[in-house]
Amino acid sequence: MSADPDFSDTADWPTLAGWLESEQPGATPRLSDFERVRQLLRPCDVLLVDGRTRLDERVRGITTSRWSQAVLYLGRLHEIRDAALRATITEYFACEPDTQLILRAIPSRGLCLDALSELQEEHLRICRPRGMRGDDAQTVIRYAISRLGVVPPLTLREGLRLLLPWGLVPRRWRTGLFARLAGRTLRMLTGSAVGEAFSFIQFPVLPLVKRTETDISRLYRRHPRIFYPADFDHSPYFDIVKYPFVDHNDDRRIRLLPWKGSLGALDEAAPRQNETAREARADREA
């Protein structure tokens, strides 16, 4: 890991933002089939991103999860029923009618709209909310879009909190301490923008279940101040949908892969097995 640079002045904030958003050297290639993900997405799906930037690396270290971003898929313009909402989207993000849109948070822009194609080189996982009814999905999208302009870009003070030596903090305390120290924009970067949209319709993400004295079960948010990408991954209320880079259902494609495993050991073992068989036959004949 490269050494952390020294950002001690507000004039250095653009440098810090660019450093956080720059790709980490040696990032792993994507392991998902983007074309299949793109074709089968539904509005209100949550995309988990195994990002490749220095910010992603920091978030993974703090949350001890492989996923660093939670992104809300909005769909195309024609899939959003509210005409006023479509007009709001075009004010914030100029796009073609068939552009697939996402809502995400990035340090230099805060909470913003973007094209799904920006995630083309990332490893993705779809988390699909289970049992949503009626206009629930449209309400989630409406609330998420209403937060545009409310969440500003990451400040220098918040950005410096990411540079703290989080690896020295025990894992069981790390997420709770981060939730206390993180400001609003920093919480949005970890997935709270998406989690709050689902909370608006009382849809549970990853709740704690407690029983009252009258034996009634109640749901409580696990981290009242913050949502993490792993919350969607572990939630029993979201179905996990994976589209691997190579489909294991297609035997032909599997056999074309340049595997370098222990398969050759079978070939090496064959002469030894033949020699052992010959020795056994010689002993019997003797």
Phi, psi and omega in degrees: 000138180287153180292147180287133178286166181263112178244096187245002183223149181298335178293341180275358185300315177302325178294317179295316179299316178295324179293319180293325183272355180283151183288136179288130178301141178078021180296145181284149179288163181292150181242012181238156180271102186297323182297320178290320177301313182299321184285330188255004177293149175238147176306135180087002170292151176253128178258123173268134186241126171267081191290171186239008181269171177294327175298316179300319179297319180295315181296320178298321179293325181285317185271352182053040178233155178284341184264135185246345181222146170240120187241137179265125177274125183264334184098192175270166183304318184290346178274353176263116191287325186284117181296322179295324179291322176298320178295321178298319181297315181293336175290322182275331187212110179286122184209163175282156182301332183262010178289129176278126190252146174229158173243125181211171179243133175227151189303315187282344184238349185075213178281127188209167173265149179207168176274144179302330182300341178294342180259015188300327184264008183263157171276122189238155171220136180266131171246115186253118180300136186263133171076025176287142188239152172053236183265018182302315182297318179294326178292319177300314180295319180299316180294318181299317180291330179295343180275353177298133182087345180274324182264112183280174174299163181294133179277165179298319181298316179293321180298323180294333178295333177291338183271000177297153181285073184295335180295341179277346181274132178305144185302322184292342179256346192297309185292323179294319179293320178297320179299327180284325185272334186289136172277184186298314183293321179295325177292324178297325182294334182273349179128003183292333178299320179284316181298320180293328178295321177287325177296332181299328178257016179062035176267122184287141176260288174220079187275161165271135180254122179233146178258136179276177180297335179268017177062038176253130180279134177233146180257135178230146177292135183295315175238098186303335185265346193206153170242146177242155177303325180294337178299321179287324181293323183268351186292135174284354182261005176235132175275135179269126181239122182243140175231092186293158180300323175238128183279119181288353177280349181255097184299326182299318181291325179298318184289343178275352181288140180279067181292142174232078182242214183262016182299324180296338180297333177293321178293322179292328182283338183300313179300320180296321178295320179295319180295320179296321179296319179296319179297321179296320179294320179298321178294321181292319181292328178290000000 
